[in-house]
Amino acid sequence: MPIRLTLRLDFANGHRLGPGKVRLLEAIDEHGSISAAGRALGMSYRRAWLLLDEINRAFTQPAVAGQTGGSGGGGTALTDWGRELVTLYRGLEASSTGAGVGGLERIDAMLNPAEINLNPQK
């Protein structure tokens, strides 16, 4: 389907969780460090660190935790709670898309074909 639904959660405490932060958490899980995850997503270490700090402050438990170094050095890993957060977010995203598929298809059919793909999103 050419149209996609993006889910952003706005919390009562003023924090937000959306696809960018969730992708960052997934990249940390995959790469094992903030710097490698940032590079994979095309963002600076500082930007990645600030987003992670915001995530950790928003919730009662940290989504990521540092690992002490050894012969290979330290790193960062998702906590079990962080993995659950990603799973819950992706589940909400899938159910929202599934529930709205008829409306999304109708809106897609209403798009002006002359304007399609002029400003593609990532």
Contact map, one row per residue, 1 for C-alpha under 8 A:
11110000000000000000000000000000000000000000000000000000000000000000000000000000000000000000000000000000100000000000000000
11110000000000000000000000000000000000000000000000000000000000000000000000000000000000000000000000000000000100000000000000
11111000000000000000000000000000000000000000000000000000000000000000000000000000000000000000000000000001100100000000000000
11111100000000000000000000000000000000000000000000000000000000000000000000000000000000000000000010000001000000000000000000
00111110000000000000000000000000000000000000000000000000000000000000000000000000000000000000100110000000000000000000000000
00011111000000000110000000000000000000000000000000000000000000000000000000000000000000000000100000000000000000000000000000
00001111100000000110000000000000000000000000000000000000000000000000000000000000000000000000100000000000000000000000000000
00000111110000011110000000000000000000000000000000000000000000000000000000000000000000000000000000000000000000000000000000
00000011111000011100000000000000000000000000000000000000000000000000000000000000000000000000000000000000000000000000000000
00000001111101111000000000000000000000000000000000000000000000000000000000000000000000000000000000000000000000000000000000
00000000111111110000000000000000000000000000000000000000000000000000000000000000000000000000000000000000000000000000000000
00000000011111100000000000000000000000000000000000000000000000000000000000000000000000000000000000000000000000000000000000
00000000001111100000000000000000000000000000000000000000010000000000000000000000000000000000000000000000000000000000000000
00000000011111110000000000000000000000000000000000000000000000000000000000000000000000000000000000000000000000000000000000
00000000011111111000000000000000000000000000000000000110010000000000000000000000000000000000000000000000000000000000000000
00000001111001111100000000000000000000000000000000000000000000000000000000000000000000000000000000000000000000000000000000
00000001110000111110110000000000000000000000000000000010000000000000000000000000000000000000000000000000000000000000000000
00000111100000011111110000000000000000000000000000000000000000000000000000000000000000000000000000000000000000000000000000
00000111000000001111111000000000000000000000000000000000000000000000000000000000000000000000000000000000000000000000000000
00000000000000000111111100000000000000000000000000000000000000000000000000000000000000000000000000000000000000000000000000
00000000000000001111111110000000000000000000000000110010000000000000000000000000000000000000000000000000000000000000000000
00000000000000001111111111000000000000000000000000000000000000000000000000000000000001001000000000000000000000000000000000
00000000000000000011111111100000000000000000000000000000000000000000000000000000000000000000000000000000000000000000000000
00000000000000000001111111110000000011001000000100000000000000000000000000000000000000000000000000000000000000000000000000
00000000000000000000111111111000000000000000000000000000000000110000000000000100010001000000000000000000000000000000000000
00000000000000000000011111111100000000000000000000000000000000000000000000000000000001000000000000000000000000000000000000
00000000000000000000001111111111000011011000000000000000000000000000000000000000000000000000000000000000000000000000000000
00000000000000000000000111111111110110000000000000000000000000000000000000011100000000000000000000000000000000000000000000
00000000000000000000000011111111000000000000000000000000000000000000000000001100000000000000000000000000000000000000000000
00000000000000000000000001111111000010000000000000000000000000000000000000000000000000000000000000000000000000000000000000
00000000000000000000000000111111100110000000000000000000000000000000000000000000000000000000000000000000000000000000000000
00000000000000000000000000111111110110000000000000000000000000000000000000111000000000000000000000000000000000000000000000
00000000000000000000000000010011111110000000000000000000000000000000000000111000000000000000000000000000000000000000000000
00000000000000000000000000010001111111000000100110000000000000000000000000110000000000000000000000000000000000000000000000
00000000000000000000000000000000111111100001100100000000000000000000000000000000000000000000000000000000000000000000000000
00000000000000000000000000010011111111110000000000000000000000000000000000000000000000000000000000000000000000000000000000
00000000000000000000000100110111111111111000000100000000000000000000000000000000000000000000000000000000000000000000000000
00000000000000000000000100100000011111111111101100000000000000000000000000000000000000000000000000000000000000000000000000
00000000000000000000000000000000001111111111100000000000000000000000000000000000000000000000000000000000000000000000000000
00000000000000000000000000100000000111111110000000000000000000000000000000000000000000000000000000000000000000000000000000
00000000000000000000000100100000000011111110000000000000000000000000000000000000000000000000000000000000000000000000000000
00000000000000000000000000000000000001111111000000000000000000000000000000000000000000000000000000000000000000000000000000
00000000000000000000000000000000000001111111101100000000000000000000000000000000000000000000000000000000000000000000000000
00000000000000000000000000000000001001100111111100000000000000000000000000000000000000000000000000000000000000000000000000
00000000000000000000000000000000011001100011111110000000000000000000000000000000000000000000000000000000000000000000000000
00000000000000000000000000000000000000000001111111000000000000000000000000000000000000000000000000000000000000000000000000
00000000000000000000000000000000000001000011111111100000000000000000000000000000000000000000000000000000000000000000000000
00000000000000000000000100000000011011000011111111110000000000000000000000000000000000000000000000000000000000000000000000
00000000000000000000000000000000010000000000111111111000000000000000000000000000000000000000000000000000000000000000000000
00000000000000000000000000000000000000000000011111111100000000000000000000000000000000000000000000000000000000000000000000
00000000000000000000100000000000000000000000001111111110000000000000000000000000000000000000000000000000000000000000000000
00000000000000000000100000000000000000000000000111111111000000010000000000000000000000000000000000000000000000000000000000
00000000000000000000000000000000000000000000000011111111100000000000000000000000000000000000000000000000000000000000000000
00000000000000100000000000000000000000000000000001111111110000000000000000000000000000000000000000000000000000000000000000
00000000000000101000100000000000000000000000000000111111111001100000000000000000000000000000000000000000000000000000000000
00000000000000000000000000000000000000000000000000011111111111110000000000000000000000000000000000000000000000000000000000
00000000000000000000000000000000000000000000000000001111111101000000000000000000000000000000000000000000000000000000000000
00000000000010100000000000000000000000000000000000000111111100000000000000000000000000000000000000000000000000000000000000
00000000000000000000000000000000000000000000000000000011111111000000000000000000000000000000000000000000000000000000000000
00000000000000000000000000000000000000000000000000000001111111000000000000000000000000000000000000000000000000000000000000
00000000000000000000000000000000000000000000000000000001001111100000000000000000100000000000000000000000000000000000000000
00000000000000000000000000000000000000000000000000000011101111111000000000000010110000000000000000000000000000000000000000
00000000000000000000000010000000000000000000000000000011000011111000000000000111111010000000000000000000000000000000000000
00000000000000000000000010000000000000000000000000010001000001111100000000011110010000000000000000000000000000000000000000
00000000000000000000000000000000000000000000000000000000000001111110000000011110000000000000000000000000000000000000000000
00000000000000000000000000000000000000000000000000000000000000011111000001111000000000000000000000000000000000000000000000
00000000000000000000000000000000000000000000000000000000000000001111100001111000000000000000000000000000000000000000000000
00000000000000000000000000000000000000000000000000000000000000000111110011100000000000000000000000000000000000000000000000
00000000000000000000000000000000000000000000000000000000000000000011111111100000000000000000000000000000000000000000000000
00000000000000000000000000000000000000000000000000000000000000000001111111000000000000000000000000000000000000000000000000
00000000000000000000000000000000000000000000000000000000000000000000111110000000000000000000000000000000000000000000000000
00000000000000000000000000000000000000000000000000000000000000000000111111000000000000000000000000000000000000000000000000
00000000000000000000000000000000000000000000000000000000000000000001111111100000000000000000000000000000000000000000000000
00000000000000000000000000000000000000000000000000000000000000000111110111110000000000000000000000000000000000000000000000
00000000000000000000000000000001110000000000000000000000000000000111100011111000000000000000000000000000000000000000000000
00000000000000000000000000010001110000000000000000000000000000011110000001111100000000000000000000000000000000000000000000
00000000000000000000000000011001100000000000000000000000000000011110000000111110000000000000000000000000000000000000000000
00000000000000000000000010011000000000000000000000000000000000111000000000011111111000000000000000000000000000000000000000
00000000000000000000000000000000000000000000000000000000000001111000000000001111111000000000000000000000000000000000000000
00000000000000000000000000000000000000000000000000000000000000100000000000000111111100000000000000000000000000000000000000
00000000000000000000000000000000000000000000000000000000000011100000000000000111111110000000000000000000000000000000000000
00000000000000000000000010000000000000000000000000000000000001110000000000000111111111000000000000000000000000000000000000
00000000000000000000000000000000000000000000000000000000000000100000000000000111111111100000000000000000000000000000000000
00000000000000000000000000000000000000000000000000000000000000000000000000000001111111110000000000000000000000000000000000
00000000000000000000000000000000000000000000000000000000000000100000000000000000111111111000000000000000000000000000000000
00000000000000000000010011000000000000000000000000000000000000000000000000000000011111111100000000000000000000000000000000
00000000000000000000000000000000000000000000000000000000000000000000000000000000001111111110000000000000000000000000000000
00000000000000000000000000000000000000000000000000000000000000000000000000000000000111111111000000000000000000000000000000
00000000000000000000010000000000000000000000000000000000000000000000000000000000000011111111100000000000000000000000000000
00000000000000000000000000000000000000000000000000000000000000000000000000000000000001111111110000000000000000000000000000
00000000000000000000000000000000000000000000000000000000000000000000000000000000000000111111111000000000000000000000000000
00000000000000000000000000000000000000000000000000000000000000000000000000000000000000011111111100000000000000000000000000
00001110000000000000000000000000000000000000000000000000000000000000000000000000000000001111111110000000000000000000000000
00000000000000000000000000000000000000000000000000000000000000000000000000000000000000000111111111000000000000000000000000
00000000000000000000000000000000000000000000000000000000000000000000000000000000000000000011111111100000000000000000000000
00001000000000000000000000000000000000000000000000000000000000000000000000000000000000000001111111110000000000000000000000
00011000000000000000000000000000000000000000000000000000000000000000000000000000000000000000111111111000000000000000000000
00000000000000000000000000000000000000000000000000000000000000000000000000000000000000000000011111111000000000000000000000
00000000000000000000000000000000000000000000000000000000000000000000000000000000000000000000001111111100000000000000000000
00000000000000000000000000000000000000000000000000000000000000000000000000000000000000000000000111111111000000000000000000
00000000000000000000000000000000000000000000000000000000000000000000000000000000000000000000000011111111100000000000000000
00000000000000000000000000000000000000000000000000000000000000000000000000000000000000000000000000111111110000000000000000
00000000000000000000000000000000000000000000000000000000000000000000000000000000000000000000000000011111111000000000000000
00110000000000000000000000000000000000000000000000000000000000000000000000000000000000000000000000011111111100000000000000
10100000000000000000000000000000000000000000000000000000000000000000000000000000000000000000000000001111111110000000000000
00000000000000000000000000000000000000000000000000000000000000000000000000000000000000000000000000000111111111000000000000
00000000000000000000000000000000000000000000000000000000000000000000000000000000000000000000000000000011111111100000000000
01100000000000000000000000000000000000000000000000000000000000000000000000000000000000000000000000000001111111100000000000
00000000000000000000000000000000000000000000000000000000000000000000000000000000000000000000000000000000111111100000000000
00000000000000000000000000000000000000000000000000000000000000000000000000000000000000000000000000000000011111110000000000
00000000000000000000000000000000000000000000000000000000000000000000000000000000000000000000000000000000001111111011000000
00000000000000000000000000000000000000000000000000000000000000000000000000000000000000000000000000000000000001111111000000
00000000000000000000000000000000000000000000000000000000000000000000000000000000000000000000000000000000000000111111000000
00000000000000000000000000000000000000000000000000000000000000000000000000000000000000000000000000000000000000011111000000
00000000000000000000000000000000000000000000000000000000000000000000000000000000000000000000000000000000000000111111110000
00000000000000000000000000000000000000000000000000000000000000000000000000000000000000000000000000000000000000111111111000
00000000000000000000000000000000000000000000000000000000000000000000000000000000000000000000000000000000000000000011111100
00000000000000000000000000000000000000000000000000000000000000000000000000000000000000000000000000000000000000000011111100
00000000000000000000000000000000000000000000000000000000000000000000000000000000000000000000000000000000000000000001111110
00000000000000000000000000000000000000000000000000000000000000000000000000000000000000000000000000000000000000000000111111
00000000000000000000000000000000000000000000000000000000000000000000000000000000000000000000000000000000000000000000001111
00000000000000000000000000000000000000000000000000000000000000000000000000000000000000000000000000000000000000000000000111
